Amino acid sequence: MKYLFFLITLPLLIGCNTGDPENYKDLALLDKSELILDDRKDHTYYYDTITTDEYQIKLGVNKLRGNNAELVISMELSDGAHYVSPNAKRNFSGKFTVTLPDSEELSIVDGMEEVPPSVEEYDEHPFVDGLVNWVRQDTKYFQKVKLNTDEDFYLLGELQFVIEPKCTLEKVRLSIRQVGGYLKFTEQPKGC
């Protein structure tokens, strides 16, 4: 009976192990205690979430080919909240702005992509009185970066925007670090 069980389970065990190990390389490098959401739609690994009554921000990394990656900021809005897009043509002091370091370890590639792109509209409010790109729906921002080293590093950045209609300046200190061969994008820990 033991031999019959062995003969039946052996092909099943072999069949479960035939996947391409290269597909699992990035997953093997992840520290599961830090991973909060694995969004298989865009292959982004989210590492941090910042939540308020008006919005939720998720910070993540999408590994690309070679030594390239995308830093991902997912903005989910609630209760009629909105903000000025980084693509607004006029100069607004509260525009969604991400400041990332260009360093020896990491280089910024191209501009930041907004998905879906905001649409310019006319706003009669006295502080706007003209065309503006309001972001009123859940939106993702993708910033391509090139990793210039395999060594561990730690860099700081900042996300800033004014959330409307509350009219508050929001500042999020960002941390970009490479640890053990993979990139992490998180909110900078408080007190650092």
N, C-alpha and C positions, 0 to 999 in steps of 0.2 A: 504494500500500500504506500509506503514511503517513497518508493521508486516511481510509482505512478504520479504522485503529487509533485515530485521533483521534475519529471518529464513534462508535466503540464505547465508548471510555473516558470521553468527556465526560458522558454521562448517569450513569455510575457516580460520577464525581467530584461532580456536582451533587447526586445522591441522598445522598451521605455527609455533606453539609453542611447538611441541612435541619433538624437538631435545634434545639430551643429553647435559645438561648444562656443564658437565665436559669438553666436546670438546671445549667450548667457554671460558674456564677459563683463558687461557693465553691471548687470544685476549682482554678480558675485562681489563686486567692489562696493556695493551700497551697504551702509551701516543701517540696518532696518530700524534701529531705535531713532534715527533722524528722519527717515522717510515718512512723510505724512500722507502722501497721495501719489499713486502711480497712474497718471493720465495716459492711457495707451492710445488715445486719439491723436495726440501730437508728440508722443514719446517723451514728454517732459516729466522729470522727477522733481516733485515739489518738496521742499525742505522746511518751509516756514509759512505760517499764516498769521496775519495781523487783522483783528476784527474789531469794528466799531459798529454803532447803530446805523451809520450811513454806508459803510463799505466793508468789503473783505479783500485783503491783498494776499495773494499766494506768490511766493518766490520760488523759482525752480531753475533747473538746468536741463537743456536738451543737448546731448552729445551729438556732434556732427562728425563727418569723416576727418581722419587725420588728427591734427592738434587743434581743431576748431570746435566751438561750442556756441550755444545761444543762452544768454541769461534771459529768463522769462519772468515777467511781472503780469499776473492775472488780476485784473480789477473787476470785482463783482459789486454792483451798486444796489442799494435798496432805498425805499421810502422817498423816491423822487430825487435822490442825490445826483449831482452831476459836477463836472469840472471842465476846465479849458484844455483842449487837446494840445499835445506838443506840436501838432501840425498847424495850429492857428497861425495865420500870416501876420496878424498884428502882434505888437509887443505887450503882453499882459503880464503883470508882476506875479500873478498866481498861477501861471501856466504850469501844467504837468511837466516837470523837469527831472531828469535822472542825471546825476553827476557821477561818473565812474572814472577811476584812475587809469591813465595810460602809463604803464610802467614797464620795466624790463621783463617782468614775468608775464604780463598780459597786455595785449594790444586790442584796442577797439577797432572793429571792422565795419565800415559803412555806417549809415544812420540807423536809428531805431525804427522798426516796423510796427505799425499799429493795425491790429486785426480785430474787428472790421474797421476800416478807415472811417474817421469821423467826417461829417458833412457840414460844410459851411452854411450858416443860417443867419438871418438878420435878427438882432435882439435890440428892442427899444429901451431897455433898462438904461438909466442915466449913466451908470458906470461903464456900460458897453457901447450903447448907441451906434451900432454898426454891425458888420459881419464878424462872426465868431464861430469857431468849431467847438460846440459843446459835445462832450462825451456823456451820453445819457443811458447807455446800455453796457452790459458786461463786455469788457475789451481786454485783449492780451497785447503785451508789448514784447517784442523779440529784439534783443541786441546781440549781434554776432561779435564774438571775441576770438582771438587767436592766443593759444597758450604757447609761450616762448620758452618754457622750461618744464621738466618733469619733476623738479624739486617742489617741496611743500612751500606755500606762501600764504600771506594774509594781507588783504587790501581792504580799504574802506571806501564807501561811496555814500550817496544820499539821494533820496526820492523826496520831491517837494511838490505840493499842489494845494490849491484852495478848494475845499469841498463846499459846494453850494447846495441848497440855499442857506445853509448854516453860516457860510462865509468865514470859515476857520482855516488858517494856514496849517497844513499837515506836513510834518517833517518825519521821515523814516530814515534812520541811519542804517546803511546796508553793509554787509560783510561778504566779501568774495574771498574764498580760500580754497586752496588745493591741498588735500590731505590724502596721503596714501595712493596717489595716482588718479584721483578724480576730483572734480570741481564741485563746490557747494556754494549756494547763494542763499543767504539768510539775513534776517534783521540782526544788526549788531547788538550783542547782549547789553542790557542796561548796566550802567556803571563802568563801561569800558571806554 
